[in-house]
Amino acid sequence: MLLEMVLVIAITDGDTVKVLDHNRETIKVRLASIDAPEKRQPFGQKSKQMLSNLIGKQRVNLDCPKKDRYQRQICTITFNGVDINREMVARGGAWVYRRYYHGMDYLAAEAAAREKKLGLWKTSEYQVIPPWEWRKKQRDRKPKK
């Protein structure tokens, strides 16, 4: 699904937004190929703010080839010709989600951000935990029924 010039109405976290389509319906969008820190995870709020600074209340284009298990559209977002998913990685606002990304460009952007200690890469090493590992630790902490 391709959507052009839809309005970003909310930033949920560093890799999820809500947009208003041309029919005035709200669509929940998960940025494809990246994984940002969770809201309660170190750097989570800063990642959310970074995405908000990039596209909050802006009209963006979406390329959404599929939905995830939560029925969110999985999309690459572009704004003024910039791939916002890649930009979040390049600024140190998110990791490349290796489970779903199979190219090289985002990985090179992540390596450069890490080398320059941008965004989450300037936090202390013990706090730099990929979101997929952090979520697993949170699940493992919950008591079993």
Buried (B, 14 or more C-beta within 10 A) or exposed (E): EEBEEBBBEBBBBBBBBBBBBEEEEEBBBBBBBBBBBBEEBBBBBBBBBBBBEBBBEBBBBBBBEEBEEEEBBBBBBBBEEBBBBBBBBBBBBBBBBBEEBEEEBBBBBBEBBBEEEBBBBEBEEEEBBBBEEBBEEEEEEEEEE
